[in-house]
Amino acid sequence: MEELLKRIKECNTMPELDAMRLELVKAGKAFPESFQTMQQAFIKKKNQLNRIPLSQRSW
């Protein structure tokens, strides 16, 4: 779980983040008590990436 949270925080592109979505769900099934924490980190990162102006996005 800690590894997945670290990878989410280090992610720099939306496609990279989207690729982790399935891993997040699988980890959530394995560790239901930590799913909410991972989901919050995922949504926070997604919102950060969405705030990058379109002209500066490289993906």
Secondary structure, DSSP 8 states (H G I E B T S, - for coil): -HHHHHHHHH--SHHHHHHTHHHHHHHHHH-HHHHHHHHHHHHHHHHHHHTS-GGG---
